[in-house]
Amino acid sequence: MNVSRSTLRWRLAATSGTWLLMAAPGQAQAQVALPEITVTAPTPVVRAPQPPRPAPAAAPSAPAPPAAAPQFQPPPGLVEQVFVPLTVVPSQEILATGGANLADSLQYKPGIAASTFAPGASRPILRGMDNTRVSVRENGIGSHDASTLSEDHAVPIDPNAADQIEVVRGPATLRYGSGAIGGVVNASNQRIPEFVPRNGFTAEVRGAMGSADRSGDGGFKATAGAENFAVHADSFWRRAGDYAIPGGGRQFNSFVDSNGFSTGASLIGLDGFAGVSFTQFNSLYGIPGADALTNRTRIDMQQDKVQTRGEWRVRDNGIEAIRYWFGGTSYRHNEVDLGSGVPEIGSRFTNHEIEGRVEVQHLPIGTALGELRGAVGVQMGDRTLTGTSFEGDSLLAPARTRTAAAF
């Protein structure tokens, strides 16, 4: 399938009173200062301790003795900086990319691609691995969908809701289960506020338009708080028609229409925070292909999610911090055919899932190789997934999966 990429996108964003206009690559842009990036995923970086600098030698009153033979110094990067398998996409880059899903926002990074099955359904591919080998999460809790069962099932996380996207590879993925051998894609945001905003309020408004698919999208985020309490609210919408293809036509049944909202609140203190959020995601999108002209298949999706998260920074008795994550989801989508002119539900997938994790991070331990940091924890989950066909036999009998792990 050939897809025309000669699209012109304009993105307009406003954050804390500052407006920024972005054009597609190839257009002149004003230089802007990028915001500071804070990586929330754990990192295995270990820096070797720096030896103290010798005091400057006094001026010699006699001819200086012959210089001693220089001591061996390790090559740069051999000890000082260990390779970190972590990729971070900040908010400004998400805005400039203009993707309709997380995979679109990541596909230009080295080692990352997208399945691109449909504009409304695309999963990240890390090092050639996808589906169950790549875990997609929001604030550390799984997406709790049916996207690993089939390529036409979407991930219910919109880029407009993410403050940054982190891709974790290597041993750190064990914190999220043993199946994510390809990596973990985590969309982080402030739906559960971790701090009270400066001056008590912060807001962001963003929007975009596209010419190739006659698309438009927009959203807002707002966080307010005082003393030890903060609240958050955000919403987004996205609408795109059939995209243009070479030859002057359009790819039939490639439309996307999605929207969602979230609210959250937190109690915040000097030594940590605890909060809860509710999120709803709705999407209606078409499935292009050979059967699109006759069946006009589309997927109607809805997900409701409740999350709670907290952190207690102990800094005593050998413990640096104690953190917890918990989430519960109700998900369903209908696969609708319009071939007869009347909407007919051909199949329905539902997923009811809960997941929780608690971890304890110990205080740094000094060693000859540098600071040693680590964490121990447990993770548990319970999932019931069902696929029902209204045209014959059941697609997937109710399958209940319980998991428990320690790391």
C-alpha positions, 0 to 999 in steps of 0.5 A: 500500500503506497501512502502519500507523505506530501502532507502539510501539518501546522501545530499550535501549542500554548503552555503557561502563556507561551505560544509556539507555532510549528510547521512540517519539516522543510519550513523555517522555524524560530529557535526555541528553548527546549524544556528540561527532560525528567526521565521517570523510568529507572536507569542503570547509569553508573558513574565512576567516582571522580578523584579529587583534583590535586592542589596547584603546585607552588612556583619552583624556585629552582629548575623544575625536575624532569617530568614524571612519566604520564599515568594511564587514563582510561579512554573516554566513555569506557568507565565514565558513561555506561550505555543506557538502553533508554529513549525519551521523546519529550512533549515538544517532539511529540507535538512536532511529530503529529502522530495519531498514536504512540507508534507514529510518535516513535517510528523515527527513532533508531531501532523503533518502527510502527506496524502501520496496519491502519491510521487508527491502529498501529503498535510500536515495533522494537528491535523487530519485536512487537505484540506481546514482546513489547509492553505498552503502558501509561504511568507504569500500568499496562494499556489493558487492551486487546491490541496484542491479539490482532494488528487491527486492534488499537492501543487506547493511549493518545499522544496528546495525553502524554507529557513524554514517551519513554522506551526502556530496553534491557534488564529494567524491563523485568519490573514490568513482567518477563514477557517484554523482551523487546522493550517497554513503551511508557507514556507518562503524564500528570493525570495523577499530580506529583507536585503542586504547580508553580503559582498554583496553576498551569495549563496547556492548549494544543491543536493541529491540522493536516492536508493529506487526510484533512485531519484536525486534532486538539486538546488541553491540560490543566493542573491546579493546586494549593498547599498539599492538594492538587487536581488535574483535568485534560481532554483531547479529540482527533478526527481524520478522513481517508488519506490521499494516495498517489494518483489523486485518489484516497484510501477508502475506509482509513478514517479516524475519529477519537476523543477522551478525557481524564480527571485526577487528584493528589495529596502531596507532601514533602516526603511524597504523594498519593493520588487517583485518576479516572480516564475514558478513551473512545475511538471509531476508525476504519480498516482499509484493505481489499474488503473495505469497499464491500464490508466497510469494516470499522472498529468502535472502541471504548475504555474506562480506566482507574489508576492510583499511584503514590510514593513515600521518600523514606531516606532512612533505615536503608530505604530511599523510597517506597512506591506503588501503582494500581490500575483497573480497566474495563475495555470493549470494542465492536467490529462493525460491518456496513456492507449491507447498509445497516450496521451489523456487529460481527464480533466483540472483544472485552477485557477486564483487568487489574494490575498492581505493583509495589517496590522498595528502592534502597539507599545508594551503596558506595562501592569501588565501581561507583554507587550501587542502586537497586530496588525489590518489589512484587507485581500481581495481575488478573485479566479476563479476556473474551472474544465473541463472534455473532456470525458463528463460533466463539472467537475466544472463550473467556480466558482468565490469566493471573500473574504474580512476580517478584523482582 
